[in-house]
Amino acid sequence: MGQINESAIYKLMYPYCRCELLALVTRAINNMETFENFHARSLGHFIPSREMSQFRIARYESVQSVGEQFCNYVQAIKDVALVLHINESEAQVVERVVGLTPTQCTRFVFQTPTSSFQQF
């Protein structure tokens, strides 16, 4: 889909915000802050570091579930990295895809390690 600039995103959010979130959005608008910075600051403000660590372990560093399709597993890891604002390179995110099924492990034994999502 198309790109939306940051000021439009803030204008869409503004009427639905209250209390502390409203203050954060107002500050972002006044400072012409990028959405990436706003997102990171919001996460740090509303989610305690211990809770963030638990989210990271439960969602980002998770293993592939039995019966879960590999493409769905990889997409979930990518989505969590984006939502939790995990600052790792694509190669580092790919390394997090640790929960390979035994069949997948045997396929990868004779291949070079994957370092990008395109190689999946």
Secondary structure, 3 states (H helix, E strand, C coil): CCCCCHHHHHHHHHHHCCHHHHHHHHHHHHCCCCHHHHHHHHHHHHCCHHHHHHHHHHHHCCCCCCCCCHHHHHHHHHHHHHHCCCCCCHHHHHHCCCCCCHHHHHHHCCCCCCCCHHHC
